[in-house]
Amino acid sequence: MSNIEQYYKNCKTFREQVARIEQHIKGNGIYTAFDFGKVQSILADYEKWAQANSGVIDAALKTVNS
C-alpha cells in the first residue's frame, strides 16, 4: 500500500470513529455543545483538498517515514 493509500485509509477510519463517538453521545443523551456536523464537514473539505494535493501529502509522508 502506498503512502497516499494509507493516508486515505487512516482518514476513513478517523471519520468512522468520530461518527461512532457522536452516535454514543446522542444515544446516551449526553449533553455536549460540540458540533459534530462541523467536524465531518471540515474532514470532507480536507479530504477534497488532499485528493487535489496528493503529491504534497506523499512528499510529506516520505520525509516522516524516512
PyMOL Python script that loads the backbone (N, CA, C, O; Angstrom):
from pymol import cmd

cmd.read_pdbstr("""\
ATOM      1  N   MET A   1       0.843  -1.174   0.000  1.00  0.00           N
ATOM      2  CA  MET A   1       0.000   0.000   0.000  1.00  0.00           C
ATOM      3  C   MET A   1       0.896   1.247   0.000  1.00  0.00           C
ATOM      4  O   MET A   1       1.849   1.347   0.772  1.00  0.00           O
ATOM      5  N   SER A   2       0.563   2.187  -0.883  1.00  0.00           N
ATOM      6  CA  SER A   2       1.374   3.406  -0.974  1.00  0.00           C
ATOM      7  C   SER A   2       1.074   4.327   0.216  1.00  0.00           C
ATOM      8  O   SER A   2       0.113   4.117   0.955  1.00  0.00           O
ATOM      9  N   ASN A   3       1.910   5.340   0.379  1.00  0.00           N
ATOM     10  CA  ASN A   3       1.701   6.304   1.462  1.00  0.00           C
ATOM     11  C   ASN A   3       0.345   6.980   1.348  1.00  0.00           C
ATOM     12  O   ASN A   3      -0.347   7.141   2.353  1.00  0.00           O
ATOM     13  N   ILE A   4      -0.049   7.380   0.141  1.00  0.00           N
ATOM     14  CA  ILE A   4      -1.309   8.098  -0.037  1.00  0.00           C
ATOM     15  C   ILE A   4      -2.497   7.165   0.213  1.00  0.00           C
ATOM     16  O   ILE A   4      -3.512   7.599   0.758  1.00  0.00           O
ATOM     17  N   GLU A   5      -2.387   5.904  -0.173  1.00  0.00           N
ATOM     18  CA  GLU A   5      -3.453   4.938   0.105  1.00  0.00           C
ATOM     19  C   GLU A   5      -3.607   4.735   1.610  1.00  0.00           C
ATOM     20  O   GLU A   5      -4.726   4.654   2.117  1.00  0.00           O
ATOM     21  N   GLN A   6      -2.502   4.655   2.310  1.00  0.00           N
ATOM     22  CA  GLN A   6      -2.535   4.515   3.768  1.00  0.00           C
ATOM     23  C   GLN A   6      -3.162   5.752   4.407  1.00  0.00           C
ATOM     24  O   GLN A   6      -3.935   5.648   5.359  1.00  0.00           O
ATOM     25  N   TYR A   7      -2.822   6.910   3.875  1.00  0.00           N
ATOM     26  CA  TYR A   7      -3.380   8.163   4.373  1.00  0.00           C
ATOM     27  C   TYR A   7      -4.906   8.148   4.249  1.00  0.00           C
ATOM     28  O   TYR A   7      -5.607   8.473   5.207  1.00  0.00           O
ATOM     29  N   TYR A   8      -5.423   7.774   3.078  1.00  0.00           N
ATOM     30  CA  TYR A   8      -6.879   7.740   2.872  1.00  0.00           C
ATOM     31  C   TYR A   8      -7.546   6.703   3.769  1.00  0.00           C
ATOM     32  O   TYR A   8      -8.650   6.926   4.265  1.00  0.00           O
ATOM     33  N   LYS A   9      -6.890   5.591   3.974  1.00  0.00           N
ATOM     34  CA  LYS A   9      -7.437   4.570   4.876  1.00  0.00           C
ATOM     35  C   LYS A   9      -7.526   5.131   6.294  1.00  0.00           C
ATOM     36  O   LYS A   9      -8.522   4.917   6.984  1.00  0.00           O
ATOM     37  N   ASN A  10      -6.498   5.842   6.728  1.00  0.00           N
ATOM     38  CA  ASN A  10      -6.500   6.446   8.063  1.00  0.00           C
ATOM     39  C   ASN A  10      -7.597   7.505   8.193  1.00  0.00           C
ATOM     40  O   ASN A  10      -8.259   7.588   9.227  1.00  0.00           O
ATOM     41  N   CYS A  11      -7.793   8.318   7.143  1.00  0.00           N
ATOM     42  CA  CYS A  11      -8.844   9.339   7.156  1.00  0.00           C
ATOM     43  C   CYS A  11     -10.214   8.688   7.282  1.00  0.00           C
ATOM     44  O   CYS A  11     -11.060   9.157   8.043  1.00  0.00           O
ATOM     45  N   LYS A  12     -10.435   7.608   6.539  1.00  0.00           N
ATOM     46  CA  LYS A  12     -11.717   6.911   6.594  1.00  0.00           C
ATOM     47  C   LYS A  12     -11.954   6.358   8.000  1.00  0.00           C
ATOM     48  O   LYS A  12     -13.053   6.479   8.541  1.00  0.00           O
ATOM     49  N   THR A  13     -10.933   5.759   8.581  1.00  0.00           N
ATOM     50  CA  THR A  13     -11.049   5.208   9.932  1.00  0.00           C
ATOM     51  C   THR A  13     -11.374   6.307  10.934  1.00  0.00           C
ATOM     52  O   THR A  13     -12.213   6.114  11.814  1.00  0.00           O
ATOM     53  N   PHE A  14     -10.720   7.455  10.810  1.00  0.00           N
ATOM     54  CA  PHE A  14     -10.949   8.559  11.725  1.00  0.00           C
ATOM     55  C   PHE A  14     -12.382   9.076  11.613  1.00  0.00           C
ATOM     56  O   PHE A  14     -13.034   9.328  12.626  1.00  0.00           O
ATOM     57  N   ARG A  15     -12.879   9.237  10.365  1.00  0.00           N
ATOM     58  CA  ARG A  15     -14.258   9.691  10.174  1.00  0.00           C
ATOM     59  C   ARG A  15     -15.249   8.710  10.794  1.00  0.00           C
ATOM     60  O   ARG A  15     -16.233   9.123  11.407  1.00  0.00           O
ATOM     61  N   GLU A  16     -14.993   7.422  10.635  1.00  0.00           N
ATOM     62  CA  GLU A  16     -15.871   6.398  11.224  1.00  0.00           C
ATOM     63  C   GLU A  16     -15.845   6.460  12.753  1.00  0.00           C
ATOM     64  O   GLU A  16     -16.880   6.294  13.397  1.00  0.00           O
ATOM     65  N   GLN A  17     -14.675   6.695  13.329  1.00  0.00           N
ATOM     66  CA  GLN A  17     -14.564   6.779  14.780  1.00  0.00           C
ATOM     67  C   GLN A  17     -15.300   8.002  15.320  1.00  0.00           C
ATOM     68  O   GLN A  17     -15.966   7.919  16.352  1.00  0.00           O
ATOM     69  N   VAL A  18     -15.186   9.137  14.631  1.00  0.00           N
ATOM     70  CA  VAL A  18     -15.905  10.341  15.044  1.00  0.00           C
ATOM     71  C   VAL A  18     -17.409  10.082  14.992  1.00  0.00           C
ATOM     72  O   VAL A  18     -18.138  10.491  15.897  1.00  0.00           O
ATOM     73  N   ALA A  19     -17.879   9.410  13.946  1.00  0.00           N
ATOM     74  CA  ALA A  19     -19.314   9.102  13.820  1.00  0.00           C
ATOM     75  C   ALA A  19     -19.785   8.188  14.952  1.00  0.00           C
ATOM     76  O   ALA A  19     -20.884   8.375  15.474  1.00  0.00           O
ATOM     77  N   ARG A  20     -18.970   7.203  15.337  1.00  0.00           N
ATOM     78  CA  ARG A  20     -19.338   6.302  16.438  1.00  0.00           C
ATOM     79  C   ARG A  20     -19.415   7.046  17.767  1.00  0.00           C
ATOM     80  O   ARG A  20     -20.303   6.791  18.581  1.00  0.00           O
ATOM     81  N   ILE A  21     -18.483   7.961  17.977  1.00  0.00           N
ATOM     82  CA  ILE A  21     -18.492   8.762  19.207  1.00  0.00           C
ATOM     83  C   ILE A  21     -19.755   9.611  19.241  1.00  0.00           C
ATOM     84  O   ILE A  21     -20.420   9.702  20.273  1.00  0.00           O
ATOM     85  N   GLU A  22     -20.085  10.233  18.110  1.00  0.00           N
ATOM     86  CA  GLU A  22     -21.293  11.057  18.045  1.00  0.00           C
ATOM     87  C   GLU A  22     -22.541  10.216  18.336  1.00  0.00           C
ATOM     88  O   GLU A  22     -23.413  10.652  19.087  1.00  0.00           O
ATOM     89  N   GLN A  23     -22.633   9.034  17.758  1.00  0.00           N
ATOM     90  CA  GLN A  23     -23.780   8.155  17.993  1.00  0.00           C
ATOM     91  C   GLN A  23     -23.891   7.776  19.468  1.00  0.00           C
ATOM     92  O   GLN A  23     -24.990   7.742  20.021  1.00  0.00           O
ATOM     93  N   HIS A  24     -22.763   7.493  20.098  1.00  0.00           N
ATOM     94  CA  HIS A  24     -22.759   7.128  21.517  1.00  0.00           C
ATOM     95  C   HIS A  24     -23.266   8.289  22.370  1.00  0.00           C
ATOM     96  O   HIS A  24     -24.103   8.099  23.253  1.00  0.00           O
ATOM     97  N   ILE A  25     -22.762   9.475  22.105  1.00  0.00           N
ATOM     98  CA  ILE A  25     -23.152  10.655  22.877  1.00  0.00           C
ATOM     99  C   ILE A  25     -24.646  10.928  22.722  1.00  0.00           C
ATOM    100  O   ILE A  25     -25.348  11.158  23.706  1.00  0.00           O
ATOM    101  N   LYS A  26     -25.127  10.900  21.472  1.00  0.00           N
ATOM    102  CA  LYS A  26     -26.547  11.170  21.239  1.00  0.00           C
ATOM    103  C   LYS A  26     -27.419  10.037  21.773  1.00  0.00           C
ATOM    104  O   LYS A  26     -28.485  10.285  22.338  1.00  0.00           O
ATOM    105  N   GLY A  27     -26.975   8.812  21.598  1.00  0.00           N
ATOM    106  CA  GLY A  27     -27.737   7.659  22.060  1.00  0.00           C
ATOM    107  C   GLY A  27     -27.896   7.602  23.566  1.00  0.00           C
ATOM    108  O   GLY A  27     -28.888   7.078  24.072  1.00  0.00           O
ATOM    109  N   ASN A  28     -26.923   8.141  24.281  1.00  0.00           N
ATOM    110  CA  ASN A  28     -26.965   8.125  25.741  1.00  0.00           C
ATOM    111  C   ASN A  28     -27.431   9.449  26.336  1.00  0.00           C
ATOM    112  O   ASN A  28     -27.416   9.629  27.554  1.00  0.00           O
ATOM    113  N   GLY A  29     -27.847  10.376  25.472  1.00  0.00           N
ATOM    114  CA  GLY A  29     -28.363  11.655  25.953  1.00  0.00           C
ATOM    115  C   GLY A  29     -27.347  12.490  26.693  1.00  0.00           C
ATOM    116  O   GLY A  29     -27.702  13.262  27.583  1.00  0.00           O
ATOM    117  N   ILE A  30     -26.094  12.344  26.337  1.00  0.00           N
ATOM    118  CA  ILE A  30     -25.026  13.113  26.995  1.00  0.00           C
ATOM    119  C   ILE A  30     -24.998  14.499  26.363  1.00  0.00           C
ATOM    120  O   ILE A  30     -24.931  14.634  25.141  1.00  0.00           O
ATOM    121  N   TYR A  31     -25.049  15.524  27.205  1.00  0.00           N
ATOM    122  CA  TYR A  31     -25.035  16.888  26.694  1.00  0.00           C
ATOM    123  C   TYR A  31     -23.640  17.251  26.204  1.00  0.00           C
ATOM    124  O   TYR A  31     -22.641  16.978  26.869  1.00  0.00           O
ATOM    125  N   THR A  32     -23.591  17.865  25.040  1.00  0.00           N
ATOM    126  CA  THR A  32     -22.347  18.437  24.544  1.00  0.00           C
ATOM    127  C   THR A  32     -22.683  19.561  23.580  1.00  0.00           C
ATOM    128  O   THR A  32     -23.617  19.452  22.785  1.00  0.00           O
ATOM    129  N   ALA A  33     -21.929  20.626  23.652  1.00  0.00           N
ATOM    130  CA  ALA A  33     -22.099  21.738  22.725  1.00  0.00           C
ATOM    131  C   ALA A  33     -21.230  21.537  21.482  1.00  0.00           C
ATOM    132  O   ALA A  33     -21.193  22.389  20.594  1.00  0.00           O
ATOM    133  N   PHE A  34     -20.538  20.411  21.433  1.00  0.00           N
ATOM    134  CA  PHE A  34     -19.630  20.136  20.323  1.00  0.00           C
ATOM    135  C   PHE A  34     -20.422  19.917  19.050  1.00  0.00           C
ATOM    136  O   PHE A  34     -21.431  19.212  19.067  1.00  0.00           O
ATOM    137  N   ASP A  35     -19.985  20.507  17.942  1.00  0.00           N
ATOM    138  CA  ASP A  35     -20.684  20.422  16.661  1.00  0.00           C
ATOM    139  C   ASP A  35     -20.041  19.341  15.787  1.00  0.00           C
ATOM    140  O   ASP A  35     -19.085  19.604  15.057  1.00  0.00           O
ATOM    141  N   PHE A  36     -20.580  18.125  15.875  1.00  0.00           N
ATOM    142  CA  PHE A  36     -20.035  17.011  15.102  1.00  0.00           C
ATOM    143  C   PHE A  36     -20.235  17.205  13.610  1.00  0.00           C
ATOM    144  O   PHE A  36     -19.398  16.785  12.810  1.00  0.00           O
ATOM    145  N   GLY A  37     -21.334  17.838  13.230  1.00  0.00           N
ATOM    146  CA  GLY A  37     -21.579  18.104  11.811  1.00  0.00           C
ATOM    147  C   GLY A  37     -20.492  18.966  11.210  1.00  0.00           C
ATOM    148  O   GLY A  37     -20.074  18.752  10.072  1.00  0.00           O
ATOM    149  N   LYS A  38     -20.030  19.950  11.983  1.00  0.00           N
ATOM    150  CA  LYS A  38     -18.954  20.825  11.509  1.00  0.00           C
ATOM    151  C   LYS A  38     -17.658  20.037  11.335  1.00  0.00           C
ATOM    152  O   LYS A  38     -16.932  20.240  10.362  1.00  0.00           O
ATOM    153  N   VAL A  39     -17.369  19.148  12.267  1.00  0.00           N
ATOM    154  CA  VAL A  39     -16.153  18.327  12.171  1.00  0.00           C
ATOM    155  C   VAL A  39     -16.203  17.456  10.910  1.00  0.00           C
ATOM    156  O   VAL A  39     -15.226  17.373  10.167  1.00  0.00           O
ATOM    157  N   GLN A  40     -17.351  16.810  10.678  1.00  0.00           N
ATOM    158  CA  GLN A  40     -17.481  15.954   9.498  1.00  0.00           C
ATOM    159  C   GLN A  40     -17.344  16.788   8.220  1.00  0.00           C
ATOM    160  O   GLN A  40     -16.753  16.332   7.242  1.00  0.00           O
ATOM    161  N   SER A  41     -17.888  18.006   8.228  1.00  0.00           N
ATOM    162  CA  SER A  41     -17.778  18.894   7.067  1.00  0.00           C
ATOM    163  C   SER A  41     -16.327  19.296   6.813  1.00  0.00           C
ATOM    164  O   SER A  41     -15.864  19.298   5.672  1.00  0.00           O
ATOM    165  N   ILE A  42     -15.622  19.632   7.879  1.00  0.00           N
ATOM    166  CA  ILE A  42     -14.205  20.004   7.753  1.00  0.00           C
ATOM    167  C   ILE A  42     -13.393  18.816   7.234  1.00  0.00           C
ATOM    168  O   ILE A  42     -12.531  18.983   6.371  1.00  0.00           O
ATOM    169  N   LEU A  43     -13.667  17.620   7.757  1.00  0.00           N
ATOM    170  CA  LEU A  43     -12.961  16.430   7.285  1.00  0.00           C
ATOM    171  C   LEU A  43     -13.227  16.176   5.807  1.00  0.00           C
ATOM    172  O   LEU A  43     -12.315  15.803   5.070  1.00  0.00           O
ATOM    173  N   ALA A  44     -14.465  16.374   5.368  1.00  0.00           N
ATOM    174  CA  ALA A  44     -14.803  16.192   3.951  1.00  0.00           C
ATOM    175  C   ALA A  44     -14.070  17.218   3.089  1.00  0.00           C
ATOM    176  O   ALA A  44     -13.547  16.877   2.028  1.00  0.00           O
ATOM    177  N   ASP A  45     -14.029  18.473   3.540  1.00  0.00           N
ATOM    178  CA  ASP A  45     -13.304  19.512   2.807  1.00  0.00           C
ATOM    179  C   ASP A  45     -11.816  19.192   2.744  1.00  0.00           C
ATOM    180  O   ASP A  45     -11.176  19.371   1.708  1.00  0.00           O
ATOM    181  N   TYR A  46     -11.271  18.718   3.862  1.00  0.00           N
ATOM    182  CA  TYR A  46      -9.852  18.377   3.913  1.00  0.00           C
ATOM    183  C   TYR A  46      -9.542  17.224   2.965  1.00  0.00           C
ATOM    184  O   TYR A  46      -8.507  17.219   2.300  1.00  0.00           O
ATOM    185  N   GLU A  47     -10.450  16.244   2.907  1.00  0.00           N
ATOM    186  CA  GLU A  47     -10.215  15.112   2.012  1.00  0.00           C
ATOM    187  C   GLU A  47     -10.218  15.561   0.551  1.00  0.00           C
ATOM    188  O   GLU A  47      -9.420  15.067  -0.246  1.00  0.00           O
ATOM    189  N   LYS A  48     -11.109  16.497   0.189  1.00  0.00           N
ATOM    190  CA  LYS A  48     -11.119  17.038  -1.176  1.00  0.00           C
ATOM    191  C   LYS A  48      -9.799  17.737  -1.468  1.00  0.00           C
ATOM    192  O   LYS A  48      -9.223  17.571  -2.543  1.00  0.00           O
ATOM    193  N   TRP A  49      -9.322  18.522  -0.499  1.00  0.00           N
ATOM    194  CA  TRP A  49      -8.043  19.198  -0.675  1.00  0.00           C
ATOM    195  C   TRP A  49      -6.929  18.172  -0.848  1.00  0.00           C
ATOM    196  O   TRP A  49      -6.054  18.319  -1.700  1.00  0.00           O
ATOM    197  N   ALA A  50      -6.981  17.119  -0.014  1.00  0.00           N
ATOM    198  CA  ALA A  50      -5.940  16.088  -0.062  1.00  0.00           C
ATOM    199  C   ALA A  50      -5.921  15.387  -1.416  1.00  0.00           C
ATOM    200  O   ALA A  50      -4.847  15.084  -1.935  1.00  0.00           O
ATOM    201  N   GLN A  51      -7.088  15.125  -1.993  1.00  0.00           N
ATOM    202  CA  GLN A  51      -7.143  14.481  -3.301  1.00  0.00           C
ATOM    203  C   GLN A  51      -6.484  15.352  -4.355  1.00  0.00           C
ATOM    204  O   GLN A  51      -5.798  14.849  -5.245  1.00  0.00           O
ATOM    205  N   ALA A  52      -6.695  16.666  -4.255  1.00  0.00           N
ATOM    206  CA  ALA A  52      -6.112  17.589  -5.226  1.00  0.00           C
ATOM    207  C   ALA A  52      -4.618  17.806  -4.991  1.00  0.00           C
ATOM    208  O   ALA A  52      -3.905  18.249  -5.891  1.00  0.00           O
ATOM    209  N   ASN A  53      -4.147  17.497  -3.790  1.00  0.00           N
ATOM    210  CA  ASN A  53      -2.749  17.765  -3.434  1.00  0.00           C
ATOM    211  C   ASN A  53      -2.032  16.500  -2.966  1.00  0.00           C
ATOM    212  O   ASN A  53      -1.211  16.549  -2.050  1.00  0.00           O
ATOM    213  N   SER A  54      -2.340  15.379  -3.590  1.00  0.00           N
ATOM    214  CA  SER A  54      -1.760  14.111  -3.144  1.00  0.00           C
ATOM    215  C   SER A  54      -0.242  14.102  -3.223  1.00  0.00           C
ATOM    216  O   SER A  54       0.413  13.440  -2.418  1.00  0.00           O
ATOM    217  N   GLY A  55       0.331  14.833  -4.188  1.00  0.00           N
ATOM    218  CA  GLY A  55       1.786  14.902  -4.295  1.00  0.00           C
ATOM    219  C   GLY A  55       2.415  15.551  -3.073  1.00  0.00           C
ATOM    220  O   GLY A  55       3.460  15.107  -2.599  1.00  0.00           O
ATOM    221  N   VAL A  56       1.787  16.591  -2.567  1.00  0.00           N
ATOM    222  CA  VAL A  56       2.293  17.285  -1.370  1.00  0.00           C
ATOM    223  C   VAL A  56       2.251  16.344  -0.170  1.00  0.00           C
ATOM    224  O   VAL A  56       3.210  16.254   0.597  1.00  0.00           O
ATOM    225  N   ILE A  57       1.120  15.640  -0.017  1.00  0.00           N
ATOM    226  CA  ILE A  57       0.971  14.709   1.105  1.00  0.00           C
ATOM    227  C   ILE A  57       1.965  13.570   0.997  1.00  0.00           C
ATOM    228  O   ILE A  57       2.603  13.200   1.983  1.00  0.00           O
ATOM    229  N   ASP A  58       2.102  13.010  -0.202  1.00  0.00           N
ATOM    230  CA  ASP A  58       3.033  11.903  -0.401  1.00  0.00           C
ATOM    231  C   ASP A  58       4.458  12.324  -0.060  1.00  0.00           C
ATOM    232  O   ASP A  58       5.189  11.575   0.587  1.00  0.00           O
ATOM    233  N   ALA A  59       4.857  13.522  -0.493  1.00  0.00           N
ATOM    234  CA  ALA A  59       6.204  14.016  -0.200  1.00  0.00           C
ATOM    235  C   ALA A  59       6.397  14.209   1.305  1.00  0.00           C
ATOM    236  O   ALA A  59       7.452  13.872   1.844  1.00  0.00           O
ATOM    237  N   ALA A  60       5.383  14.748   1.982  1.00  0.00           N
ATOM    238  CA  ALA A  60       5.482  14.958   3.431  1.00  0.00           C
ATOM    239  C   ALA A  60       5.575  13.631   4.165  1.00  0.00           C
ATOM    240  O   ALA A  60       6.356  13.497   5.107  1.00  0.00           O
ATOM    241  N   LEU A  61       4.782  12.644   3.743  1.00  0.00           N
ATOM    242  CA  LEU A  61       4.817  11.348   4.399  1.00  0.00           C
ATOM    243  C   LEU A  61       6.128  10.614   4.155  1.00  0.00           C
ATOM    244  O   LEU A  61       6.599   9.874   5.018  1.00  0.00           O
ATOM    245  N   LYS A  62       6.709  10.814   2.999  1.00  0.00           N
ATOM    246  CA  LYS A  62       8.004  10.173   2.720  1.00  0.00           C
ATOM    247  C   LYS A  62       9.075  10.705   3.658  1.00  0.00           C
ATOM    248  O   LYS A  62       9.931   9.945   4.111  1.00  0.00           O
ATOM    249  N   THR A  63       9.040  12.018   3.962  1.00  0.00           N
ATOM    250  CA  THR A  63      10.054  12.572   4.864  1.00  0.00           C
ATOM    251  C   THR A  63       9.855  12.057   6.283  1.00  0.00           C
ATOM    252  O   THR A  63      10.826  11.861   7.014  1.00  0.00           O
ATOM    253  N   VAL A  64       8.612  11.837   6.675  1.00  0.00           N
ATOM    254  CA  VAL A  64       8.322  11.314   8.014  1.00  0.00           C
ATOM    255  C   VAL A  64       8.757   9.852   8.114  1.00  0.00           C
ATOM    256  O   VAL A  64       9.293   9.427   9.137  1.00  0.00           O
ATOM    257  N   ASN A  65       8.523   9.086   7.047  1.00  0.00           N
ATOM    258  CA  ASN A  65       8.839   7.662   7.064  1.00  0.00           C
ATOM    259  C   ASN A  65      10.298   7.351   6.762  1.00  0.00           C
ATOM    260  O   ASN A  65      10.713   6.194   6.835  1.00  0.00           O
ATOM    261  N   SER A  66      11.076   8.371   6.424  1.00  0.00           N
ATOM    262  CA  SER A  66      12.489   8.133   6.078  1.00  0.00           C
ATOM    263  C   SER A  66      13.364   8.059   7.288  1.00  0.00           C
ATOM    264  O   SER A  66      14.573   7.864   7.164  1.00  0.00           O
TER     265      SER A  66
END
""", "prot")
cmd.dss("prot")
cmd.show_as("cartoon", "prot")
cmd.util.cbc("prot")
cmd.orient("prot")
